[in-house]
């Protein structure tokens, strides 16, 4: 089951990221009912996960 919260009419759920050499960290995501196959991460998360831009 996914637990989240409702803030200003937006459904928000936390997602925990687990990386082999880093401590776990969590980011809050807004549930988008019109999901279009793309996720957006903040630049700090991209950097920590060493993802290409």
N, C-alpha and C positions, 0 to 999 in steps of 0.2 A: 504494500500500500504506500502511496506517496502522500506525505503530509506537507502542507504549506500554510499560507495565510493570505488573507484578503486585505489589501491596502489601497485605499482610494479607488475601489472597484477593480483592481488588478489582482489576478490570482498569481501568487509568487511562491515558488518552490526552491529550496536549496539543493544544489548539486555538489557533491563532494568529489574532488579530484584526488587520486592517489598516484603519486609518482615514485619510481624506485629510489631515487636519491634525494627526495625532498619530503618535508613534512606534508601531511594532508592539508588541503585548503578547500574552503567551501565558497561558492558564488551563488547569489540569488538570481533566479531566472523568472521572467514573466511568461506565463503560459499564453501562447498565441494560438487562438483557435483557427486562424487563417495561415497556419504553418506552411512555408513555401520551400522547404528542404534546405534551409540555411540557418546556421547558428552563428551568433556574434559573440565573441569573447573580448573582454577588455584587454588593452595592450599589455598590461602587467601579467595577466594570465598567459598570454601568448609567449611572452618572454620567459616566464618561469618554466613553461613546458617545452621551451626551445622549438616552437613550431615555426614553419616558414610563413611569412606574411603573404 
